């Protein structure tokens, strides 16, 4: 039986995609081999890669002046690649701190430019339960970019309004909201995402970068594999890519397109989130502490008043086929990641169990 | 029908492993999810990772003072990680150039230490058809390491005797011979390999490093993801790893163990290589130009006298279920990569077709 898997990442994938992958695992389209066994220089794999990029461009409506690369190392490797690729001799950048991953990205940038990287807004004062006002940030004329983590997986918040970057390129880590709803790509300098949250298996990141931001010469000594221009010029084939992950992502892009695209994803995701948030607003046992205007529709965090009760909830949830519902180790409590592939039935099952648990445990 | 897939990488995998993976793709061991969908922080995945490392340590007989990490970015990322992690303030290293990948590794090291990195032996003079004498290399007392690419995928050569490093740590790229035969790990400072040639799917490299070489403080500004100490301390879980590739590699390690380990692999691989080399020695149409003492048992290169005939061979081979037999684009001709998972029947089929082709095309 398939579980209702609320993992924040790696996370639930469409069952149709997994079935197709199983069927093709010994013989992909009559080639007599698995995608895992196929040279990345074959026409067959090049088609897999090119089709994946074309589908992604179509469903995200990515303009032609944006480059798309499929790279290894996860979003965490991009924490370094971003300053390495985007910084001019100014070596300055403005970071907005809304949780663990934006903080890590900031700290990584400081390795390369200890003096030039600044936090210009933060929600640390209230334990990252909101998105700070970014309408009048202290952007420096020499800043090379402004950085956000758009959806905060651990804290359950999301930027619903993008910061005013005062003309500087916006760099956004969309790992946990990638392809969850339409975005206007033209508002960004760089969008990137580790795919293992909402799109595919782990070991792959997608970087979408406006071509005028791609530098021929980098300011820092940079490992070649982290150099975006090298990856762009090689069409993501500078070395052997994570071909299995690209293949699975391509199938997920197709699944999204066939369901109606990102507008439909958004409606489905909002409907799922509403079921859970509506219940949380009425619950006397569970609470979600995120400011309403800043709620994520991908990751919904909640807790009871006691850690013991939280642990009991997580443990008993398993008997209801609800798994990976425990909150991140930094914050405790519970977290329901309800990515594209989570059926609404999973959310109903969760809320049914929460009601039952509340009835039994509310004093 | 499964093809005889002679690809140099990604490359043929054991069919038993692929079948198991297909069976588990919707539900790994009753968890109700695929490995691709499972948090890397679950006990289930930690067991997959720990079991893979334990099996690797067992089949390679890795001493306890060597650390093992599973990282992303392929061997190419390690081309940068090696100088970044191993260099002291000396910033000196000696490279042996035996083909494309050792040259790339050398060039990458020069990004970080343009003055301190030297080629101390090369087989470039004869188009990399041999392994140079490494019995009295010009090692500097300040060299931090000596670097080799142990098996040269493109040129079909292999170090059958390791260089005399005069006490300096030996760093070996074993990507295309990893787990093909027993090695004495204690002779190395670092062994590393991209797994997509002889072990698993692409998107994963394994680094085996002697613990006294792991530096607490690095000389260069280094992306955190490339820092071996960080990866070691995090048990390969600093960020989300390529969990699918680790899972498949674990199954391949088990397959190797069940077949009898690396001694058996060596016998099988030598037997397969002998079939092809014996024929090549007698052929009047095909020739292999590698010095006999330096032959690889993993990648066997051969060509006819004409490019047209080579192209005809590659094209007609497909009708005999022999695929990905074309040589690397840098050198042309043909290449048979006969990794662990290639059955001897595949080599028989190849040689049968070569004989037939020779009869028809020899003038």
Contacts between the chains, C-beta under 8 A, distances in Angstrom:
chain1	res1	chain2	res2	distance
A	1	B	27	7.5
A	1	B	32	5.7
A	2	B	26	6.6
A	2	B	27	6.8
A	2	B	32	5.2
A	2	B	33	7.0
A	3	B	31	6.7
A	3	B	32	2.9
A	3	B	33	5.5
A	5	B	32	6.9
A	5	B	33	4.9
A	5	B	37	5.7
A	5	B	38	7.9
A	7	B	33	8.0
A	7	B	37	6.9
A	7	B	38	6.8
A	7	B	39	4.4
A	7	B	42	8.0
A	8	B	39	7.0
A	9	B	39	7.1
A	9	B	240	6.4
A	10	B	36	6.1
A	10	B	37	5.7
A	10	B	38	5.8
A	10	B	39	6.3
A	10	B	40	6.6
A	10	B	240	6.6
A	10	B	243	6.1
A	11	B	37	6.1
A	11	B	39	7.9
A	12	B	33	7.1
A	12	B	37	5.3
A	13	B	34	6.8
A	13	B	36	6.2
A	13	B	37	5.4
A	15	B	26	6.9
A	18	B	25	5.3
A	18	B	26	5.5
A	18	B	34	5.7
A	18	B	36	7.6
A	19	B	26	7.0
A	21	B	25	6.2
A	22	B	22	4.6
A	22	B	23	7.9
A	22	B	25	4.4
A	22	B	26	7.0
A	23	B	22	8.0
A	25	B	18	5.3
A	25	B	21	6.2
A	25	B	22	4.4
A	25	B	25	7.4
A	26	B	2	6.6
A	26	B	15	6.9
A	26	B	18	5.5
A	26	B	19	7.0
A	26	B	22	7.0
A	27	B	1	7.5
A	27	B	2	6.8
A	31	B	3	6.7
A	31	B	323	7.5
A	32	B	1	5.7
A	32	B	2	5.2
A	32	B	3	2.9
A	32	B	5	6.9
A	32	B	321	6.9
A	32	B	323	6.8
A	33	B	2	7.0
A	33	B	3	5.5
A	33	B	5	4.9
A	33	B	7	8.0
A	33	B	12	7.1
A	33	B	323	7.6
A	34	B	13	6.8
A	34	B	18	5.7
A	36	B	10	6.1
A	36	B	13	6.2
A	36	B	18	7.6
A	36	B	200	7.7
A	36	B	201	3.9
A	36	B	202	7.6
A	36	B	248	7.0
A	37	B	5	5.8
A	37	B	7	6.9
A	37	B	10	5.7
A	37	B	11	6.1
A	37	B	12	5.3
A	37	B	13	5.4
A	38	B	5	7.9
A	38	B	7	6.8
A	38	B	10	5.8
A	38	B	324	7.9
A	39	B	7	4.4
A	39	B	8	7.0
A	39	B	9	7.1
A	39	B	10	6.3
A	39	B	11	7.9
A	39	B	324	5.5
A	40	B	10	6.6
A	40	B	202	7.0
A	41	B	329	7.6
A	42	B	7	8.0
A	42	B	324	7.1
A	72	B	72	4.3
A	72	B	73	4.7
A	72	B	74	6.8
A	72	B	77	7.3
A	72	B	203	5.8
A	72	B	242	7.7
A	73	B	72	4.7
A	73	B	73	5.2
A	73	B	77	7.3
A	73	B	225	5.5
A	74	B	72	6.8
A	74	B	225	7.6
A	74	B	239	4.8
A	74	B	240	5.6
A	75	B	239	7.5
A	76	B	224	7.2
A	76	B	225	5.5
A	76	B	238	7.2
A	76	B	239	3.9
A	77	B	72	7.3
A	77	B	73	7.3
A	77	B	223	6.6
A	77	B	225	4.6
A	79	B	223	7.9
A	79	B	224	7.4
A	80	B	223	3.4
A	80	B	224	6.7
A	80	B	225	6.8
A	81	B	223	7.6
A	84	B	223	7.6
A	108	B	223	7.3
A	108	B	224	6.0
A	111	B	221	5.5
A	111	B	222	7.5
A	111	B	223	7.6
A	111	B	224	7.4
A	112	B	221	5.7
A	194	B	239	8.0
A	194	B	240	6.7
A	196	B	240	5.4
A	200	B	36	7.7
A	201	B	36	4.0
A	201	B	242	7.9
A	201	B	243	7.2
A	201	B	244	4.9
A	202	B	36	7.6
A	202	B	40	7.0
A	202	B	240	4.4
A	202	B	241	6.6
A	202	B	242	5.9
A	202	B	243	5.1
A	202	B	244	7.1
A	203	B	72	5.7
A	203	B	203	4.6
A	203	B	204	7.2
A	203	B	240	7.7
A	203	B	241	7.1
A	203	B	242	3.1
A	203	B	243	7.4
A	203	B	244	7.0
A	203	B	245	6.4
A	204	B	203	7.2
A	220	B	221	7.1
A	221	B	111	5.5
A	221	B	112	5.7
A	221	B	220	7.2
A	221	B	221	7.7
A	222	B	111	7.5
A	223	B	77	6.6
A	223	B	79	7.9
A	223	B	80	3.4
A	223	B	81	7.6
A	223	B	84	7.6
A	223	B	108	7.3
A	223	B	111	7.6
A	223	B	223	6.7
A	223	B	226	6.4
A	224	B	76	7.2
A	224	B	79	7.4
A	224	B	80	6.7
A	224	B	108	6.0
A	224	B	111	7.3
A	225	B	73	5.4
A	225	B	74	7.6
A	225	B	76	5.5
A	225	B	77	4.6
A	225	B	80	6.8
A	226	B	223	6.4
A	238	B	76	7.2
A	239	B	74	4.8
A	239	B	75	7.5
A	239	B	76	4.0
A	239	B	194	8.0
A	240	B	9	6.5
A	240	B	10	6.6
A	240	B	74	5.6
A	240	B	194	6.7
A	240	B	196	5.4
A	240	B	202	4.4
A	240	B	203	7.7
A	241	B	202	6.6
A	241	B	203	7.1
A	242	B	72	7.7
A	242	B	201	7.9
A	242	B	202	5.9
A	242	B	203	3.1
A	242	B	242	6.4
A	242	B	245	7.6
A	243	B	10	6.1
A	243	B	201	7.2
A	243	B	202	5.2
A	243	B	203	7.4
A	244	B	201	4.9
A	244	B	202	7.2
A	244	B	203	7.0
A	244	B	244	6.2
A	244	B	245	7.4
A	245	B	203	6.4
A	245	B	242	7.6
A	245	B	244	7.4
A	248	B	36	7.0
A	321	B	32	6.9
A	323	B	31	7.5
A	323	B	32	6.8
A	323	B	33	7.6
A	324	B	38	8.0
A	324	B	39	5.5
A	324	B	42	7.1
A	329	B	41	7.6
